[in-house]
Amino acid sequence: MFTTEERKQYNRHLILDKIGEEGQLKLKRAKVLVIGAGGLGCPILQYLTAAGVGTIGIIDHDIVDQSNLQRQILYTFDDIGKSKAETAKNRLSRLNPFVKFNVYKERLTNGNALSLFKNYDVIVDGSDNFATRYLTNDAAVLEGKPLVYGAIFKFEGQVSVFNFKGSATYRCLYPTPPKPEESPNCSEIGVIGVLPGIIGSLQANETIKIICGIGEVLANKLVMFDTLSMRQMALKFQKTNNAEIKKLEEDYDFFCGVKPIGEEISLKELELDKEKYNLLDVREPWEREEHHIGGYHIPLGELSNRYKELKYDKPLVVYCKSGMRSKAAITLLKEKLPNDIVLVNLKGGVSLFSL
């Protein structure tokens, strides 16, 4: 069942009551898919790898950015510009050579979620946006997989387990998503670096409990943790009848309020005829200081109050880091402006992909 080297690797589990040989064998046979290899994904992946989960899937389309290094502790300065999923796998393989890694350098979509989830026993959500959270929840429910959830915001985090033996789901807790302008991510508002380490470790703990069948799993409970006060609170919630999921949404961005934005342009195309457009940067001030391509600057969170400062005599190209906040900005502007004003999204943003 275990080689001599594996017994050395897992000694502290093998001698631990409630895990022992039987529990470690369950870990070895388990297959876990981790959504995202970012702030939450890094500690989740490290501890599941160290624990000896036999097969770990890593899905993340992103690359390492220098701003990630403040909290995404799997990566180093030398990894900037490299695939997160591939880099994570290479580093984790050196931590535990007895674990098999499946790497998916792609986005989780309604086109691949169900086929991916079929192959795993537990799904762990380390994503950072509502569209992916709802997609992950719905796919987990449809495939009958327990989902270990975590989220972070500035100095606070939360953890729960959904769809565990018929327990409540993410939609029972959050029936409707917030509007895009009401849900900023850490690239807009910041996050204390240790927070994803705390929350991600708690997610890894719940995953191990589920696999080994030990302890009290956080089903129908949401644990909230505040790093500033060190207060922890557990909120109980129930499964609701109106949260039944029969199929995936056709478009999770649209479901979360990011409506079809219509026209898009790449950075290369923009540079060919830049004078034809007005530009709007909806990133935060510190992002603009690092790099920008000109134009107006109004952070997304201020746009609803300041959109009248802009000129609309030319098509307006809206840009951010990756193209997601700019989509939300265009959705907001479409509600405020006449239909004949042309709004264009900068596809891919001004990330390392497009520089």
N, C-alpha and C positions, 0 to 999 in steps of 0.2 A: 504493500500500500504506500509506504514512504521509503525512499532511499535513505542511506545513512546521512547524506548531506541535507536532505529535507528535514530529517529529525533534528539536526543541528540548527537549521534555519528556524524551525518552529518550536523549539524546545519550551519556551515560556508559555505557549499555548497548550502544548501537549501535557504539561504538568498542572495546568489550570483546571480546577473543577468547573463544571458547566460547559467547558469546551473539550479538552482532552483529545484523545485520538478520534473519537466519533465526530466531534465538532470540526476538527481540523480536516477530516476527510470530506465533510460537507462543504467546507470552504474550497477544498481542492477541486471538487466536482462542480462548483458553482460557476455560472456565467453571468457577469454583470456588465451592463452597458452604461457608460457615463456620458451624459450630454454636456459637452463643453469641457475644455481643458484650460480654463481661465482661473479667476480668483478662487472660486469654490472647487472647480475641478482638480486643481493641483493637490490640495490636501486630501480630497476624496481618493484620488488615484494613488497617492503615496501610501496611505494607510491600508487601502484594499490590496495593493501590491505587497506590502510588508506582511499583511495578514495571511497571504497565500491563496487569495481567490484565484482559481485555476485559469479562468479565461476572462479577460477584461477588454471590452470594446471601448474605443475612444473616438467620438465623433466631434470634429471641430474644423471649420473651414478657414479659420483665421491664422494670421502669422503673428509672431512675437514683435511687440512694439516696446520701445524703451520705457514708456509709462507703465507697462505691465509689471516691471521688475520690482516695484514697490510692494507688491502683494502676491504675485504669481511665482512662487518660490521654486518651481521646477526649472526655471530658465535663468540664463546668465546674459551678460552684456554681449557675449559672442553669439548668442542665439537670435539676436535682433534680425528680423526679416525672414526667419525660417518658419516652417509649418509648426504650429503648436502641437498638433496631434502626433506628428512624426518625432519631434524633439522630445515630447513627453515619453513616448514609447522607448526611445533610445536610452533616456536617463533611467527610467523605471526598470528596464531590462537589466541594468547593472545593479539595481537594488535587490532584485529577486529574479534569478535566471530560470526559476521553475514556473513562472507565469507566462501564459500565452497572451499576446496582445493582438487585437484586430483594430487596424487604424482606418478611419473613414475621413478623408480630407474633403469634406463636403458639408453643406448645410443640412440640418434635419428639416425635411419637408413632408407635406402630406402625400408625396409620391414615394418616399422611401421609408417612412416611419414604421408602418405596419410590418413590412418585410424584414426590417432590422430587429424590431422588438420580438418577433417570433423566436429568434435564436438565443434569447437571454432570459434568465430567471428573475432578475431584479433590474429595474431601471432607476438610475440616480440622476436627478435633474440639477445640473450646475449651470444652467443658462442664465442670461441676464436681461431677458425681455419677455413681455407678456405673451406675444404671439407664440413663441417657442414653448412657454409653460403650458398654455392651453392645448397646443398640439401634442405635447408630451403626455399630458394627462389623458386626453381623449384616446390616443393610440394605446396607452397602457391599459385603459379600461377595456377597449375593444379586444386587446390581446390577452386580457386577464392577468396582467403583470402588476405586482406591487411597485409603487413609485415612491422613492425617497426624495422629498422636496426640501429645498433650502433657498433662502433669498436674503440679500443684504441691502442696507440703506444707510449711508453715512456712518453712524456709530451703532446701528441696531441690526439684528438679524433674526430670522425665524426658521424653524425646522418642523416638519411634519411627515407623516407617512400616509399616502393615499392608496385606496383600492387594495387594502390588505385584508384578505379573507372577507370580502364584501363590505369593507368599511367605506366611509365617506370619501369623496374625491375632491380634487381641487375646485371643481365647479360648485360643490356644496359650500365651500368656504368663500369663494369669490365667484358668484354667479355671472357677473358682468365685468369686463375689463375696464380700467380707467381710460380716459381720453389720452391720446399720445402726449399732449402738452402737460398732462398731470402726472406723468410717470417718467421723470428723468432718470438716466442711468449714471453710473459712477464717473463716466467721462465728462459729464456735465456738472455734477455736484460734488464729486470726490467721495472717498471712502477711506476709513482708517485701515492701514495695511494688515493689521492682525485679525480683523473681523472675519474675512473669508476663511482664515485658518481655523478659527473657533467653530464657525458654522459648518464648514466642510468636514471637520473632524467629527462633529456630532452626526452628520449625515453618514459618514463611514461607519460610525458606531451602530446606527440604526440598521444599516445594511448587513453588518456582521450578525446582529441579533436576529434579523429575519432569516438569514441563511442557516444559522446554528439552532434556531428555535429556542432562544433563551430570553429571559427578561421580559419586560413589558414594552411592547412596540408602541410607538407614538401614533397609533391609529386613532382617529377622531379627537386628536389633541394637537394644538399648535403651541409650540414652545417659543417664546419671544425672549431675546437676550439683549440687554443694553450694556455696552462696554463702558460707558461713562459712570454709571451708578453700580454696575455689576449686579443689577436686579435681573431675576429670571422669573417669568410668569408662564403658566400653562393654561391655555384657553381650551375648553371642551366645546366641540361642535358635533352636530349630528348629520347623518346622511339625509338628503332631501329628495323628495319624489320628483321634483321638477329638474333634477340634474341628470336625467337618463341620457346616455350617449349612444346613438344608434349608428352614426357614421362620422367621418372626419369632415370638418368644415372645408368648403372649396378653397377659401382664401383666409388664412389666419391673420394676415396683416389687415385685411378689410374688416374682419370680425373685431379686431382690436382698435378699429377706428382709423387705420391708415388706409385711405381710399385710393383707388387707382389714380396714379398721378399723370398718366398720359405721356407727354413727350419727355424723352431723356437724351442726354448727350454725354459722350465720354470726354475726358480731359484733353485727349489728343485732338478730338474734333473741335473742341472749344478753342484751343490755342490757334487753330487755323484761321479763325474769323472772330476773334475775341471782341472786336469793336462793335459787332452786331448785337451784343447783349449787355444788359445790366447784370451785375453779380450781387448775390447776397450770401454772406457767410453766417450760418446760424450756430456755429460752435461757441465754446466758452472763450473768454479773453486770453487765458493762458495758452490755449491751443492756437489761437491766431498769432500770438507772439512767436511761437515756434516756427510757423510756416503759414502762408496764405497766398492766394492768387488774385488778391485785390477785391474791389467792390465794397458794398455796404457791409457793416458788421452789426447784427442784432442777434444775440443769443436766443435760442428757441423759446426759452421761458419768458422772454420779454416781448416776443413778437406780436402777441395779440393786442398789446397796448401801444406798440410803436410802428405798426405796419404802414401808417400814413406818412412816415418819414421817407419812404422809398419812392423812387421814380419808376413809372410804368410805361414810359414812352418807347421802350424796346422790350423784347422778350426778357424775362427775368430768370436767370439761371441761379438756382438755390443749391448751395453746397455745404457739406459737413465732412466728417472724417471718412465715413463708410457709405453714405447715401441713405441711411435710415432716418436720421433726424431731419434731413432735407425733405424726405417724403412727408414726414409729419408736418413740417412747416408749410409745404404746398397744400396739404389737406386743410390746414388752418386758413391759409390765404384764400383758398377757393370759397370758403364760407363768408369771407369778408369783402371780396372784390367782385366786380362785374365779370360776366362770363367771357367777355372778349379780350381780357388781359391774358397774355401768354406766359405760362409758368413752366419752367423746364428744370428737371432734376439732373444734377451732375452724377451720373452713374458711377458707383464705386467710390465717390467722394475724392478726397485728397489724401488718401491713405498711401502706404508704401506700394500698394498695387499699382497706383496710377501716377506716381511721381517719376 
